[in-house]
């Protein structure tokens, strides 16, 4: 897999002024002690980014009605899924390919159940809309 990421990274580095975007999708079950969120964005406290794509994503998805937790450079007590551990794919890819923007997106379980199927489908469409806008405009 790392070979393919390297290949894609090199191709996109030469084709676009913005960094390539690597997304690692996960799911979470338990809410952090400081709020209820639909999506939690992990960026190793912004060390896995070259741009503000996490902020743009958070603003875009908030505008679509989702409650987003977007960690900043300073860890918060009780914070989950920051992609700060060396074991996470986001951290590994951003370390090996520092010119790539890497985000771990944690999706709350309500979007990943049979009962939440419609919400999950809408979330997928909304995330797809962000990617289209990101590729087109940022």
Sine and cosine of phi, psi and omega as CSV:
sin_phi,cos_phi,sin_psi,cos_psi,sin_omega,cos_omega
0.00,0.00,-0.66,0.75,-0.02,-1.00
-0.88,0.48,-0.55,0.83,0.05,-1.00
-0.88,0.47,-0.69,0.73,-0.01,-1.00
-0.92,0.39,-0.65,0.76,0.05,-1.00
-0.88,0.48,-0.69,0.73,0.02,-1.00
-0.87,0.49,-0.69,0.73,0.00,-1.00
-0.89,0.45,-0.75,0.66,0.01,-1.00
-0.90,0.43,-0.64,0.77,0.00,-1.00
-0.87,0.50,-0.69,0.72,0.00,-1.00
-0.91,0.41,-0.67,0.74,0.01,-1.00
-0.88,0.47,-0.72,0.70,-0.05,-1.00
-0.96,0.27,-0.51,0.86,0.01,-1.00
-0.87,0.49,-0.59,0.81,-0.01,-1.00
-1.00,0.07,-0.22,0.98,-0.11,-0.99
-0.97,-0.24,-0.25,0.97,-0.13,-0.99
-0.61,-0.79,0.59,-0.81,0.05,-1.00
-0.96,0.29,-0.32,0.95,0.02,-1.00
-1.00,-0.09,0.43,-0.90,-0.01,-1.00
-0.92,0.40,0.49,-0.87,0.15,-0.99
-0.87,0.50,0.49,-0.87,-0.02,-1.00
-0.92,-0.39,0.84,-0.54,0.04,-1.00
-0.94,-0.33,0.85,-0.53,0.03,-1.00
-0.92,-0.40,0.75,-0.66,0.04,-1.00
-0.88,-0.47,0.95,-0.31,-0.09,-1.00
-1.00,-0.03,0.72,-0.69,0.00,-1.00
-0.69,-0.72,0.06,-1.00,0.10,-0.99
-0.77,-0.64,0.49,-0.87,0.09,-1.00
-0.75,-0.66,0.42,-0.91,-0.08,-1.00
-0.95,-0.33,-0.73,0.68,-0.09,-1.00
-0.99,-0.17,0.73,-0.68,0.01,-1.00
-0.96,0.28,0.51,-0.86,0.09,-1.00
-0.92,0.40,0.35,-0.94,-0.07,-1.00
-0.93,0.36,-0.15,0.99,-0.09,-1.00
-0.94,-0.35,0.26,0.97,0.05,-1.00
0.27,-0.96,0.18,-0.98,0.07,-1.00
-0.93,-0.38,0.80,-0.59,-0.12,-0.99
-0.74,-0.67,0.51,-0.86,0.13,-0.99
-1.00,0.07,-0.64,0.77,-0.02,-1.00
-0.72,-0.70,0.64,-0.76,0.11,-0.99
-0.86,-0.51,0.80,-0.60,-0.05,-1.00
-0.99,-0.16,0.81,-0.59,0.03,-1.00
-0.94,-0.35,0.82,-0.57,-0.01,-1.00
-0.66,-0.75,0.40,0.92,-0.07,-1.00
0.80,0.60,0.70,0.71,-0.03,-1.00
0.82,0.57,0.74,0.67,0.09,-1.00
0.95,0.31,0.13,0.99,0.04,-1.00
-0.98,0.17,-0.20,0.98,0.00,-1.00
-0.99,-0.12,0.26,0.96,-0.09,-1.00
-0.80,-0.60,0.49,-0.87,0.15,-0.99
-0.94,-0.34,-0.32,0.95,-0.07,-1.00
-0.82,-0.58,-0.19,-0.98,0.05,-1.00
-0.98,-0.21,0.51,0.86,-0.06,-1.00
-0.86,0.50,-0.52,0.85,0.03,-1.00
-0.91,0.42,-0.66,0.75,0.03,-1.00
-0.91,0.41,-0.72,0.70,0.02,-1.00
-0.87,0.50,-0.71,0.71,0.02,-1.00
-0.88,0.48,-0.73,0.69,0.00,-1.00
-0.87,0.50,-0.69,0.72,0.02,-1.00
-0.91,0.42,-0.69,0.73,0.00,-1.00
-0.88,0.48,-0.76,0.65,-0.06,-1.00
-0.94,0.33,-0.57,0.82,0.10,-0.99
-0.88,0.47,-0.64,0.77,0.05,-1.00
-0.89,0.46,-0.38,0.92,0.05,-1.00
-1.00,-0.04,0.06,1.00,0.10,-0.99
0.99,-0.17,0.13,0.99,-0.01,-1.00
-1.00,-0.02,0.56,-0.83,0.08,-1.00
-1.00,-0.04,0.90,-0.44,-0.16,-0.99
-0.93,-0.38,0.71,-0.70,0.20,-0.98
-0.97,-0.25,0.88,-0.48,-0.05,-1.00
-0.86,-0.51,0.99,-0.12,-0.01,-1.00
-0.89,0.46,0.53,-0.85,0.10,-1.00
-0.97,-0.24,-0.41,-0.91,-0.08,-1.00
-0.95,0.32,-0.32,0.95,-0.08,-1.00
-0.96,-0.30,0.85,-0.52,0.03,-1.00
-0.88,0.48,0.54,-0.84,0.03,-1.00
-0.94,-0.34,0.65,-0.76,0.02,-1.00
-0.86,0.51,0.78,-0.63,0.00,-1.00
1.00,0.06,0.06,1.00,-0.03,-1.00
-0.91,0.40,0.67,-0.74,0.02,-1.00
-0.87,-0.48,0.48,-0.88,0.18,-0.98
0.88,0.48,0.66,0.75,0.01,-1.00
-0.99,0.16,-0.09,1.00,-0.08,-1.00
0.87,0.50,0.55,0.84,-0.05,-1.00
-1.00,-0.02,-0.34,0.94,-0.01,-1.00
-0.96,0.27,0.60,-0.80,0.03,-1.00
-0.90,0.43,-0.25,0.97,0.00,-1.00
-0.98,0.18,-0.27,0.96,-0.07,-1.00
-0.98,0.21,0.53,-0.85,0.02,-1.00
-0.90,0.43,-0.61,0.79,0.03,-1.00
-0.85,0.52,-0.73,0.68,-0.01,-1.00
-0.92,0.40,-0.67,0.75,0.00,-1.00
-0.89,0.45,-0.73,0.68,-0.02,-1.00
-0.91,0.41,-0.68,0.73,-0.03,-1.00
-0.93,0.38,-0.47,0.88,0.05,-1.00
-0.96,0.28,-0.69,0.72,-0.03,-1.00
-0.97,0.25,-0.51,0.86,-0.03,-1.00
-0.79,-0.62,0.98,0.22,-0.14,-0.99
-0.91,0.42,-0.25,0.97,0.02,-1.00
-1.00,0.02,0.05,1.00,0.01,-1.00
-0.98,-0.19,0.73,-0.69,0.13,-0.99
-0.98,0.19,0.82,-0.58,-0.04,-1.00
-0.84,-0.55,0.77,-0.64,0.05,-1.00
-0.72,-0.69,0.71,-0.70,0.18,-0.98
-0.99,-0.13,0.82,-0.57,0.01,-1.00
-0.92,-0.38,0.91,-0.41,0.04,-1.00
-1.00,-0.07,0.79,-0.61,-0.06,-1.00
-0.94,-0.35,0.80,-0.59,-0.02,-1.00
-0.89,0.45,0.53,-0.85,-0.12,-0.99
-0.85,0.52,-0.47,0.88,-0.03,-1.00
-0.86,0.51,-0.34,0.94,0.02,-1.00
-1.00,-0.05,-0.08,1.00,-0.14,-0.99
-0.85,-0.53,0.34,0.94,0.02,-1.00
-0.93,-0.37,0.22,-0.98,0.06,-1.00
-0.88,0.47,-0.66,0.75,0.00,-1.00
-0.91,0.40,-0.49,0.87,-0.03,-1.00
-0.99,-0.13,0.26,0.96,-0.09,-1.00
-0.80,0.60,-0.74,0.67,-0.03,-1.00
-0.90,0.44,-0.65,0.76,0.04,-1.00
-0.90,0.43,-0.64,0.77,0.02,-1.00
-0.90,0.43,-0.64,0.77,0.04,-1.00
-0.90,0.44,-0.69,0.72,0.02,-1.00
-0.89,0.45,-0.65,0.76,0.05,-1.00
-0.86,0.51,-0.70,0.72,0.01,-1.00
-0.87,0.49,-0.68,0.73,0.06,-1.00
-0.88,0.47,-0.70,0.72,-0.03,-1.00
-0.91,0.42,-0.65,0.76,0.05,-1.00
-0.91,0.42,-0.64,0.77,0.07,-1.00
-0.88,0.48,-0.65,0.76,0.06,-1.00
-0.88,0.48,-0.64,0.77,0.03,-1.00
-0.89,0.46,-0.71,0.70,-0.03,-1.00
-0.87,0.49,-0.68,0.73,0.04,-1.00
-0.87,0.49,-0.72,0.69,0.00,-1.00
-0.91,0.42,-0.66,0.75,0.00,-1.00
-0.87,0.50,-0.74,0.67,-0.01,-1.00
-0.91,0.42,-0.59,0.81,-0.06,-1.00
-0.99,0.17,-0.57,0.82,-0.22,-0.98
-0.89,-0.46,-0.56,0.83,-0.16,-0.99
-0.99,0.10,0.00,0.00,0.00,0.00
